[in-house]
Amino acid sequence: AGRSMDRRTLVKIGGLGALGLGVGGCSARAVSDVVRRTTSLRLVPVDASWDRVIRTTVGLRPFRHSGFVVKAERFDEKTLIHNYGHGGAGMSLSWGTGFLAAELALEQESRSAAVIGSGVAGLTTARQLQRMGFDVTIYAMTVPPNTTSNMSYAQFTPTSGLIGLRARTPKWDNQFRRAVGVAYKQLQLLAGSKYGISWLNQYTLLSGPPTRDEVPLDEESDDTDRLLPDAYRTKPVLLGPGEHPFPSQYVHSRPAMRIEPSIYLDALVSDFRLAGGKVVIRKFETQKEIGELEENVILNCTGLGAKALFGDEELTPVKGQLTVLIPQSEVNYSTAGGIPGASRDTRGFSPHMQPRSDGIVLGGTSERGESTLEPNEEAMRRIVDAHIAFFSAMSSPLPISRL
């Protein structure tokens, strides 16, 4: 769940000057890995200002250094299947890890299952179980729109905050490769207004001319992106001076899949209910309470809750914060990165913007080990001021008469 900061508080601190912007969260590619665009790109800048802020929300990502868990184990006389720990990749991977979890459930005789948790992992796991012939009941403390999944930035970023440097194993790689393949295909099939899934171009500002050296994504990443489907690993379009309106000499452009959480999660709940699923609002304090459920197949999709319920001490909260501006329908692209030459902030600050029907979403923070759901005012100031500076420096499109 997340909490909002009221607009009056935001306006009070709106007079602070713009802060520096960081380089976007993607690696510099080899020159041979990009294609060039020859026509000039014209885009409408975001109208970024403090008086357009409408809310700030907080979500906690369930990070595990060794990556997500999908496995089955005996639980008294029952079968317990874990599916949690996706870091910042839960929206991207959940259909895939839900499919792997449902496959494990199929190995059991029972065709009645309990899913613990109603975030995106719980909902997609429940739907995959239904597709395989299970009667499913979801048990959860809250349902959308009051889950941490509702606070997600929600773009298809399957390696975001997923696993620690050099923590991968061949077994995990194979599991990830299967999961991301299933998820990528499934999300494409759901594209449209019903599920709030659509495609747009993302523009990532580069700190300088493209280099032939591959640069790691960040200190907690490795070459996980090499396991992604070939169709997803499209070559970025390289835009040079005069070919784009952004405050940078060079920009990478590539298609991105956008997911609008408020639409998407409500649609999943509706699909689950229409397929005969039941939702029971309940909080579990102990494993014993879970073991008393009538279902013999239980799927743990509790995210960070698995730390207390099942003793996974590796789970670490990563606080992410989003500030939302009034919707701007003419903005149909997303951005990542900032002023050229500025390095990624050591506190995990790397600004990015995504337009949605419910507002222009500004993000850029990542606070590991921080579990408070209260908005961080300093982080919010940095996010908003950074984007005000960014879009103020962006050139406006030519008047219609000159196009």
Helices and strands as residue ranges (DSSP letters): H 7-12, G 31-33, E 35-36, G 50-52, E 53-63, E 69-75, E 78-84, G 87-89, H 90-106, E 112-116, H 120-131, E 135-140, G 148-151, H 170-189, E 197-205, G 224-227, E 237-239, E 251-259, H 261-274, E 278-281, H 287-291, E 297-300, G 303-305, H 306-310, E 316-325, E 333-336, E 352-356, E 359-363, E 367-368, H 377-392, G 400-402
